[in-house]
Amino acid sequence: MSFSFLHSVESNIALFSEALEGTNLVPEAHHVRNDLLQKVTELGYIDADIGAEIERAILECARGVDLLLVTCSTLSPIADRLMVEGAPVIRTDRLLADALFKNAMSNPGRVDIAILITAPSTVDATAGLFKTCRDVTGAESIGVETILLPDIWDIFLSGDLEGYKQACITAMDDFLLNDKKFTHVGVGQVSMAPSLAYCTSPRAQHVWSALSATRTYLLHHYR
């Protein structure tokens, strides 16, 4: 079985490569289309023209493999539609959502999920994904909230990855140390995951990400 990745930022290549270390899982390719993310970010939403361009990119990258994993939440609404239409594509944050709800449903008592994000362009896509997954899994009793950590994404877009990491550490630590409501926390963007290792809150080691969810999924389906 073969698979490839479609990223919107080149830095995701190293993150997913590291996530698959120690396995025999080797992607056919890592495709990067930063131009698509830039267009959606500048416009603020996906219009018909950008949607068609994203669709062409996904179908081209999916050609010749059994599965294409789309790692960008901003592009994921188009990936969702193509998946429903039968294209061999899945978004990695959907793998995160599936794993997170599966774990949450196995816990007794009141369960509430928080999904932290930094990119304003992913708010609707991420919220829609987790609400859909909640309905599909029959987990209507589980509370789900998408929380935008403000004033961080522009740092990433400027290319200051170290500054972005530090901003994520500060914001996520503040949330994890002060939150008393949520039993489960996930990060909705892959770029946020490495910062968890530097958080001081003990809760950080229990935060879910698409990296571990993708590794688990591929080991189960593609080994």
C-alpha positions in Angstrom: 0.0 0.0 0.0 1.4 3.4 -1.0 0.7 6.9 0.4 1.9 10.5 0.0 1.5 13.7 1.9 0.3 17.1 0.8 1.5 20.0 3.0 1.0 23.7 2.7 4.2 24.5 4.6 7.6 22.8 4.0 8.3 22.5 7.8 5.6 19.8 8.1 7.8 17.4 6.1 10.3 17.1 9.0 7.5 16.7 11.5 5.7 13.9 9.8 9.0 12.2 8.9 10.0 12.3 12.5 6.6 10.9 13.5 7.1 7.9 11.3 10.7 7.2 12.5 11.1 3.6 13.8 8.5 2.2 11.4 8.8 0.8 7.9 6.4 3.4 6.7 7.9 5.5 3.8 5.8 7.9 1.8 6.0 8.0 -1.9 6.3 11.8 -1.8 5.9 15.0 0.3 4.2 17.6 -1.8 4.2 21.2 -0.7 1.8 23.9 -2.0 2.4 26.9 0.2 0.9 29.1 -2.5 -2.6 27.7 -1.8 -2.4 28.5 1.9 -1.2 32.0 1.0 -4.1 32.6 -1.3 -6.7 31.4 1.3 -5.0 33.5 4.0 -5.0 36.6 1.9 -8.7 36.2 0.9 -9.9 34.9 4.2 -11.9 32.1 2.8 -12.0 29.6 0.0 -13.9 31.0 -3.0 -14.8 29.0 -6.2 -11.6 29.7 -8.0 -9.3 28.8 -5.1 -11.4 25.8 -4.3 -11.0 24.5 -7.9 -7.2 25.1 -7.7 -7.0 23.2 -4.4 -9.1 20.3 -5.9 -6.7 20.1 -8.9 -3.7 20.0 -6.6 -5.1 17.3 -4.4 -6.2 15.1 -7.3 -2.8 15.5 -9.0 -0.9 14.6 -5.8 -3.2 11.6 -5.2 -2.5 10.2 -8.6 -0.6 6.9 -8.4 -1.0 6.3 -4.6 -3.5 4.4 -2.5 -3.9 7.4 -0.1 -3.0 11.1 0.0 -2.8 12.6 3.5 -3.6 16.3 3.5 -1.9 17.9 6.5 -3.2 21.5 6.2 -6.5 22.3 8.0 -7.1 25.3 5.7 -7.2 23.1 2.6 -9.1 20.3 4.3 -12.7 21.2 3.4 -11.9 20.4 -0.3 -10.2 17.2 0.8 -13.4 16.3 2.7 -15.6 16.7 -0.4 -13.2 14.7 -2.6 -13.1 11.9 0.0 -16.9 11.8 0.0 -16.8 11.6 -3.8 -14.4 8.6 -3.6 -11.0 10.1 -4.0 -8.2 8.4 -2.1 -7.6 11.3 0.3 -8.0 12.0 4.0 -7.1 14.9 6.2 -4.7 14.2 9.1 -6.8 16.3 11.5 -9.7 13.9 10.8 -7.5 11.1 12.0 -6.8 13.3 15.1 -10.6 13.8 15.6 -11.4 10.1 15.2 -8.7 9.1 17.7 -9.7 11.8 20.2 -13.4 11.0 20.2 -12.7 7.3 20.5 -10.6 8.0 23.6 -13.1 10.5 25.0 -16.0 8.1 24.6 -14.2 5.4 26.6 -14.0 7.8 29.6 -16.9 7.8 32.1 -18.5 11.0 33.3 -18.5 14.5 31.8 -16.2 14.9 28.9 -15.3 18.2 27.1 -12.8 18.6 24.3 -10.9 21.8 23.4 -9.1 22.1 20.1 -6.4 24.8 20.1 -5.5 26.5 16.8 -3.4 29.5 15.8 -4.5 30.2 12.2 -7.7 32.2 11.8 -8.3 30.6 8.4 -8.7 27.2 10.1 -11.4 28.2 12.6 -14.5 27.1 10.5 -12.8 24.1 9.0 -11.6 22.7 12.4 -14.9 23.5 14.2 -16.9 21.9 11.4 -14.7 18.8 11.4 -15.0 18.1 15.1 -18.7 18.7 15.2 -19.2 16.4 12.3 -17.1 13.7 13.9 -19.0 14.1 17.1 -22.3 13.5 15.3 -21.0 10.6 13.3 -19.6 8.8 16.3 -22.8 9.4 18.3 -21.0 11.5 20.9 -23.5 14.3 21.1 -23.1 14.5 24.9 -19.4 15.5 24.5 -18.7 19.2 24.5 -16.4 20.5 21.8 -14.9 23.9 21.4 -12.4 25.3 18.9 -10.2 27.9 20.6 -8.1 30.4 18.5 -4.9 31.4 20.3 -4.6 35.0 19.0 -1.7 37.0 17.7 0.5 34.0 16.8 -0.2 33.0 13.2 1.4 36.2 11.8 4.7 35.2 13.4 4.6 31.9 11.6 3.7 33.6 8.3 6.7 35.9 8.7 9.0 32.9 8.7 10.1 33.3 12.3 9.7 29.6 13.3 11.5 30.0 16.6 9.4 33.0 17.5 6.3 31.0 16.6 7.4 28.1 18.7 7.9 30.3 21.7 4.6 32.0 21.2 2.9 28.7 21.0 4.6 27.5 24.2 3.5 30.6 26.1 -0.1 30.5 24.9 -0.6 26.7 25.3 1.0 26.7 28.8 -1.2 29.6 29.8 -4.3 27.7 28.6 -3.3 24.3 30.1 -2.3 25.8 33.5 -5.5 27.8 33.9 -8.2 25.8 32.2 -10.5 23.9 34.6 -13.2 22.9 32.1 -11.8 20.6 29.4 -10.9 16.9 30.0 -9.3 16.4 26.6 -7.2 18.9 24.6 -5.9 18.6 21.0 -3.9 20.9 18.8 -5.6 21.4 15.4 -2.5 22.4 13.5 0.6 20.2 13.0 2.9 23.3 13.4 1.9 23.6 17.1 2.7 20.0 18.2 6.5 20.4 18.7 6.0 23.2 21.2 4.2 20.9 23.6 7.5 19.3 24.6 8.6 22.6 26.0 5.5 23.5 28.0 5.8 23.4 31.8 2.2 22.2 32.4 2.1 18.4 33.1 -1.1 18.3 31.0 1.0 19.0 27.8 2.1 15.4 27.6 -1.5 14.4 27.3 -2.4 16.8 24.5 -3.4 15.1 21.3 -2.0 15.9 17.8 -2.4 14.8 14.2 1.2 13.5 14.2 0.6 10.7 16.6 -2.8 10.0 15.2 -1.4 9.7 11.7 1.4 7.3 12.8 -1.2 5.1 14.6 -3.5 5.1 11.5 -0.7 4.2 9.1 0.7 1.5 11.3 -2.7 -0.1 11.5 -3.6 0.2 7.8 -0.4 0.3 5.8 2.2 -1.7 7.6 
